[in-house]
Amino acid sequence: MVAISKIATGNGHGENSPYFDGWKAYEANPFHPTDRPDGVIQMGLAENQLCFNFIEKWVMQHPEASLCSAEGVDRFKETALFQDYHGMPEFRQAVAKFMGKVRGDRVKFDPDRIVMSGGATGAHEMVAFCLADPGEAFLVPTPYYPGFDRDLRWRTGVELVPVVCESWNNFKITRHALETAYEKATEANLRVKGLLITNPSNPLGTILDRETLRSVVKFIDEKNIHLIGDEIYAATVFMEPEFVSISEIIEEVECNRDLIHIVYSLSKDMGFPGFRVGIVYSYNDAVVSCARKMSSFGLVSSQTQHLIASMLSDDEFVDSFIAESKEQLFKRHKYFTWNLSQVGIGSLKSNAGLFIWMDLRKLLKEKTFEAEMDLWRVIINEVKLNVSPGSSFHCNEPGWFRVCFANMDDHTMEVALLRIRTFMLKHNEAMVPRKLCRRSSLKLSFSRRRDDLMSPSIMSPHSPIPQSPLVRART
Amino acid sequence: VPISTRVSGIVKGADSPYYVGLRRVEEDPYDELDNPNGVIQLGLEENKLSLDLVKDWLAEHASEAMLGNGKELSICGIATYQPFDGLMEFKVAVARLMSQVMEKGVIFNPSQIVLTAGATPAIEILSFCLADTGNAFLVPTPCYPGFERDVKWRTGVEIIHVPCRSADNFNLNIAALDTSFNQAKKRGLKVRGIIISNPSNPVGNLLSRETLYSLLDFAREKNIHIVSNEIFACSTHGNEEFVSMAEIIEPEDIDRKRVHIVYGLSEDLSLPGFRVGVIYSLNEDVLAAAKKLTRFSSISAPTQRLLTSMLSDTRFVQTFIATNRERLQRMYVQLVAGLEKMGIKSIKSGGGFNCWADMSGLISSYSEKGEVELWERLLNVGKVNVTPGSCCHCIEPGWFRICFATLTEKDIPVLVERIQKVLKPVN
């Protein structure tokens, strides 16, 4: 029997983690409003589907942007043959302009520093290949996107060292946490080559404030390590405070620009992950040059480059798309979080992203990750929602779950909320002490909770039910 | 500032004649009317001969292709995350195309297909799946220059070149493979497979059925893989029979697990910009791993949708295949005739876009240096960009790769004149 490689047979793909178990449950029984109304609702996929009709309308109104139209077919020949890894100039210019707009035109991006990749997934891997050798490490603040374990490590052989952030200060990235992680890596004989931050954060949905960003830049400059800023959710900031990009901070803080790299993509901000548009933007010439050659492994289809160049050059469209997208995200976020708070579920206060970081700590039987997994299994199997458990994001504290809200229509959202409400009401009933409970047969088995139950200060301000304390609503 | 050591190896190659030549053409491209003294491109493996056929199809079927079922935009429903290894509808269309192209009743099964953003990542993914860092593949030379990048750059896998000889018309020699395998073993280098191109690149040989069977025997004996790069399968010209590895492997054959075919639309359909590559394998473990790796190199969904429409028009595909072969044949014959007039012989090619020409009698010294000198003269004085055989790792100096599929018939006399200007028999 002819053998294959370790990479092929190993677990580097990470698909055995619980993050993907929920997906498997969803794939086995996906919700459909008419065909499968009892199926699992996918709330584990960070996809932005709220504004697709906007894009659709634009494509229909601009047939010349699609090669497959009488107006567009003249560009066909050059486009079909175009495989230059520099990418079409008009594509790079349009993307650079878009990136600037998303940052309020407070910074300008140089089209010549834009390098294509196979989605943000490909971009991250490419950056890792360029910056680190096998066995070297990147620091990554927790909680972080589970895909990093695969994208940054699988084929590259690079290690990830967590920078532990904690709920007591809303998971802020502190200088102390950075130093601790760096020391830990050094003790483990790992050479740290860089720090990867995701801003806006996945899974938190928050943005880094100016002070933190400055502190991060100072840190990497001092240690002479790279800073990779994953800013793929930049245009999903739907509320104050305003997004601040690394590209802005380096104008304010002295640092070695050869250390600064941004990973971008159109998958989240524009909602078309199927187009596979990933971007590496580096301030380091050698990295741009190398990444560009490596981009041969993940070039963006020229047909897609052509379409995007047209679309993103349409200033009017871009401006109204960005505004509309923020509006839709804001509305959906508000509606979703308000409804959750109605049943006593809180979440981390957030103003960006396609998800919320839901706080179910008080629902845990005990403060352990096993209990988190138990709860998660209940949510998947009984409530029939695929949400993502915090442990898969390497959160140091059990009880947090990432819930995506932008990948479904209003009807599906209502179904999801109804299921949550039903579950919580059942749960609340079960938690109500004998005194308040009308059903005398109810047995209580959670004596620890009694004190909590009786404390008036924990009642949710919005809930009409005098009930057991789920978490103080934080929104 | 410290970056990875991988980077230095990659940046090094930028000054090879291959890239220098490409840059020169970019700066000063020949155009019959606008720039008649520009550099004629003979160094890029592209096929412009039949693009008009594809363009006409698009012009005619434009709105159908854009509006999937008449009302809904065809990009609807596919802008979201799709399976990274390709839409099933596109796999079905590609499998059908491969069956049409490779003929002989071989049916390609869409479930054995993994789609990638071009043949470049297809080869890299197979390298990652079949070999560990430090292992090696045997690659008969002269070979496609891009293998250095695709097989080695990021994988840490080695390539062992197995030279083929002009005396054999640069055909694959199993005895040479055996020797290289044993030498590698002695050096402690573990060989995991052989990578062949059929039709071969740059020479254009079609591997005979016999050779393929012998190759399979060899692979079985050494218990290694075969990667058959068949991206020029549709670009055959002349009368020879093309035999795909798929014909050699029976579905129940135990050896099916060691054979993997690479295909793509860049060469055969002249669509390199669209980035469509294929891994075809009957080894479930390899497919499973490759599938997961396609997340780094997926094909853009709207492109898949557009091409599904096009490939589903089997009559168009049939016509394209036939017409394209005719045009390649015509251009090839004219180029060879032009070269012969100057006393330059070439290996008879059965497929691909190249003419593998013997200019060893025209180089100042029988060495790579002499070869590169001639290449420079051809580029700077003759203003034609050809590829010196050393870029293809040819062991015999003086051979040059001349790509003819970007030419028009009018260009041939011009380029003959230009080459004549340069040639001075030195021996």
Interface residues (C-beta under 8 A of the other chain):
Chain A: M1 V2 A3 I4 S5 K6 I7 A8 T9 H13 E15 L45 E47 Q49 F52 I55 E56 V59 M60 P63 S66 L67 C68 S69 A70 G72 V73 F76 K77 T79 A80 L81 F82 Q83 G118 G119 T121 G122 E125 F129 C130 L131 A132 D133 P134 E136 D151 R155 T156 G157 K193 N224 H226 N256 D258 L259 G271 F272 P273 G274 F275 R276 V277 N284 A286 V287 S289 C290 K293 M294 S296 F297 G298 L299 V300 S301 S302 Q303 T304 L307 N407
Chain B: V1 P2 I3 S4 T5 R6 V7 I10 V11 E46 K48 L51 D52 V54 K55 L58 A59 H61 A62 S63 A65 M66 L73 I75 C76 I78 A79 T80 Y81 Q82 A117 G118 T120 P121 E124 F128 C129 L130 A131 D132 T133 N135 R149 W153 R154 T155 G156 R192 N223 I224 H225 K257 R258 S266 S270 L271 P272 G273 F274 R275 N283 D285 V286 A289 A290 K292 L293 R295 F296 S297 S298 I299 S300 A301 P302 T303 L306
